[in-house]
């Protein structure tokens, strides 16, 4: 499924009372997931230790 179709499907699946902000949040999530998959395919991965270090900085 292409990106345009994914976006349209995500919007169609929102409840009828969803706001524009809800739609934008859903589209932004789709973008981030797609970007993560591309990065993984390109070998741009973090080790478990690197993730732990980053999370430790976020949580302090």
NULUM-947105 format. One record per atom (N, C-alpha, C): residue number from 1; x, y, z; residue in three letters. Coordinates in steps of 0.001 Angstrom, whole numbers, plus 500000, padded with zeros to 6 digits. Example, Ala and Ser with C-alpha at 12.3 -4.5 7.8 and 13.67 -1.06 7.14 Angstrom:
<drenzas>
(1, (513190, 494310, 507800), "ALA") (1, (512300, 495500, 507800), "ALA") (1, (513200, 496700, 507800), "ALA") (2, (512850, 497750, 507080), "SER") (2, (513670, 498940, 507140), "SER") (2, (512900, 500030, 507870), "SER") 
</drenzas>
This chain:
<drenzas>
(1, (500848, 498823, 500000), "UNK") (1, (500000, 500000, 500000), "UNK") (1, (500891, 501237, 500000), "UNK") (2, (500569, 502181, 499156), "UNK") (2, (501346, 503408, 499058), "UNK") (2, (501085, 504336, 500232), "UNK") (3, (501935, 505327, 500353), "UNK") (3, (501818, 506276, 501466), "UNK") (3, (500486, 507012, 501455), "UNK") (4, (500059, 507442, 500286), "UNK") (4, (498797, 508182, 500198), "UNK") (4, (497641, 507295, 500669), "UNK") (5, (497641, 506053, 500261), "UNK") (5, (496583, 505140, 500663), "UNK") (5, (496626, 504889, 502169), "UNK") (6, (497841, 504800, 502747), "UNK") (6, (497968, 504605, 504193), "UNK") (6, (497391, 505792, 504955), "UNK") (7, (497692, 506986, 504478), "UNK") (7, (497189, 508195, 505138), "UNK") (7, (495671, 508244, 505052), "UNK") (8, (495133, 507986, 503887), "UNK") (8, (493677, 508012, 503717), "UNK") (8, (493002, 506969, 504602), "UNK") (9, (493585, 505782, 504662), "UNK") (9, (493022, 504723, 505495), "UNK") (9, (493067, 505117, 506966), "UNK") (10, (494187, 505679, 507406), "UNK") (10, (494329, 506088, 508804), "UNK") (10, (493281, 507139, 509166), "UNK") (11, (493040, 508069, 508264), "UNK") (11, (492043, 509106, 508519), "UNK") (11, (490636, 508517, 508522), "UNK") (12, (490368, 507632, 507590), "UNK") (12, (489042, 507012, 507532), "UNK") (12, (488743, 506195, 508777), "UNK") (13, (489778, 505637, 509418), "UNK") (13, (489586, 504810, 510606), "UNK") (13, (489398, 505630, 511879), "UNK") (14, (489620, 506938, 511810), "UNK") (14, (489394, 507779, 512977), "UNK") (14, (487905, 507849, 513288), "UNK") (15, (487560, 508017, 514560), "UNK") (15, (486138, 508163, 514892), "UNK") (15, (485564, 509446, 514275), "UNK") (16, (484266, 509481, 514113), "UNK") (16, (483609, 510627, 513481), "UNK") (16, (483841, 511936, 514232), "UNK") (17, (484075, 511849, 515530), "UNK") (17, (484272, 513067, 516313), "UNK") (17, (485748, 513447, 516467), "UNK") (18, (486620, 512826, 515666), "UNK") (18, (488052, 513126, 515735), "UNK") (18, (488322, 514545, 515254), "UNK") (19, (489321, 515151, 515871), "UNK") (19, (489697, 516517, 515498), "UNK") (19, (490783, 516488, 514421), "UNK") (20, (491064, 517651, 513879), "UNK") (20, (492165, 517772, 512923), "UNK") (20, (493469, 517386, 513616), "UNK") (21, (493599, 517774, 514871), "UNK") (21, (494797, 517414, 515632), "UNK") (21, (494941, 515896, 515749), "UNK") (22, (493839, 515181, 515964), "UNK") (22, (493877, 513717, 516014), "UNK") (22, (494384, 513147, 514693), "UNK") (23, (493894, 513707, 513586), "UNK") (23, (494325, 513244, 512266), "UNK") (23, (495809, 513515, 512054), "UNK") (24, (496262, 514694, 512436), "UNK") (24, (497678, 515020, 512288), "UNK") (24, (498555, 514126, 513150), "UNK") (25, (498091, 513825, 514366), "UNK") (25, (498843, 512912, 515234), "UNK") (25, (498981, 511542, 514580), "UNK") (26, (497912, 511060, 513993), "UNK") (26, (497931, 509743, 513347), "UNK") (26, (498876, 509748, 512150), "UNK") (27, (498825, 510802, 511343), "UNK") (27, (499703, 510908, 510170), "UNK") (27, (501161, 511011, 510611), "UNK") (28, (501415, 511773, 511665), "UNK") (28, (502783, 511911, 512171), "UNK") (28, (503317, 510556, 512659), "UNK") (29, (502478, 509782, 513330), "UNK") (29, (502882, 508447, 513773), "UNK") (29, (503232, 507568, 512578), "UNK") (30, (502403, 507593, 511550), "UNK") (30, (502694, 506813, 510337), "UNK") (30, (504034, 507217, 509736), "UNK") (31, (504293, 508515, 509694), "UNK") (31, (505557, 509019, 509160), "UNK") (31, (506738, 508482, 509963), "UNK") (32, (506630, 508553, 511292), "UNK") (32, (507731, 508115, 512147), "UNK") (32, (507993, 506614, 511993), "UNK") (33, (506936, 505830, 511898), "UNK") (33, (507096, 504378, 511739), "UNK") (33, (507746, 504071, 510391), "UNK") (34, (507256, 504712, 509335), "UNK") (34, (507823, 504494, 508001), "UNK") (34, (509301, 504892, 507968), "UNK") (35, (509612, 506025, 508587), "UNK") (35, (510998, 506490, 508646), "UNK") (35, (511875, 505495, 509405), "UNK") (36, (511353, 504944, 510489), "UNK") (36, (512097, 503950, 511260), "UNK") (36, (512372, 502696, 510449), "UNK") (37, (511395, 502240, 509693), "UNK") (37, (511599, 501068, 508839), "UNK") (37, (512689, 501336, 507789), "UNK") (38, (512648, 502535, 507182), "UNK") (38, (513668, 502880, 506188), "UNK") (38, (515060, 502919, 506812), "UNK") (39, (515145, 503488, 508006), "UNK") (39, (516438, 503550, 508685), "UNK") (39, (516944, 502144, 508996), "UNK") (40, (516068, 501265, 509431), "UNK") (40, (516465, 499886, 509729), "UNK") (40, (516947, 499182, 508464), "UNK") (41, (516228, 499383, 507373), "UNK") (41, (516635, 498774, 506104), "UNK") (41, (518000, 499277, 505651), "UNK") (42, (518301, 500542, 505980), "UNK") (42, (519591, 501138, 505610), "UNK") (42, (520694, 500811, 506610), "UNK") (43, (520376, 500010, 507619), "UNK") (43, (521370, 499617, 508595), "UNK") (43, (521637, 500656, 509678), "UNK") (44, (520788, 501639, 509763), "UNK") (44, (520943, 502699, 510768), "UNK") (44, (520258, 502253, 512060), "UNK") (45, (520895, 501325, 512744), "UNK") (45, (520322, 500749, 513953), "UNK") (45, (521152, 501136, 515167), "UNK") (46, (520535, 501088, 516333), "UNK") (46, (521231, 501338, 517582), "UNK") (46, (521347, 500031, 518348), "UNK") (47, (522455, 499879, 519054), "UNK") (47, (522595, 498704, 519904), "UNK") (47, (521711, 498890, 521135), "UNK") (48, (521485, 497804, 521835), "UNK") (48, (520674, 497880, 523041), "UNK") (48, (521331, 498807, 524065), "UNK") (49, (522652, 498782, 524149), "UNK") (49, (523364, 499650, 525086), "UNK") (49, (523196, 501122, 524717), "UNK") (50, (523246, 501441, 523416), "UNK") (50, (523043, 502824, 522971), "UNK") (50, (521633, 503313, 523333), "UNK") (51, (520665, 502442, 523180), "UNK") (51, (519296, 502802, 523521), "UNK") (51, (519184, 503051, 525023), "UNK") (52, (519787, 502195, 525822), "UNK") (52, (519757, 502384, 527280), "UNK") (52, (520384, 503716, 527677), "UNK") (53, (521498, 504057, 527054), "UNK") (53, (522159, 505319, 527370), "UNK") (53, (521291, 506517, 527008), "UNK") (54, (520663, 506463, 525850), "UNK") (54, (519787, 507565, 525433), "UNK") (54, (518594, 507694, 526368), "UNK") (55, (517992, 506572, 526711), "UNK") (55, (516832, 506611, 527588), "UNK") (55, (517219, 507120, 528972), "UNK") (56, (518391, 506769, 529437), "UNK") (56, (518844, 507249, 530738), "UNK") (56, (518959, 508770, 530734), "UNK") (57, (519430, 509328, 529630), "UNK") (57, (519515, 510797, 529528), "UNK") (57, (518132, 511419, 529515), "UNK") (58, (517159, 510781, 528835), "UNK") (58, (515810, 511316, 528765), "UNK") (58, (515132, 511292, 530126), "UNK") (59, (515442, 510278, 530913), "UNK") (59, (514727, 510084, 532178), "UNK") (59, (515365, 510815, 533350), "UNK") (60, (516468, 511497, 533114), "UNK") (60, (517102, 512228, 534220), "UNK") (60, (516754, 513683, 534172), "UNK") 
</drenzas>
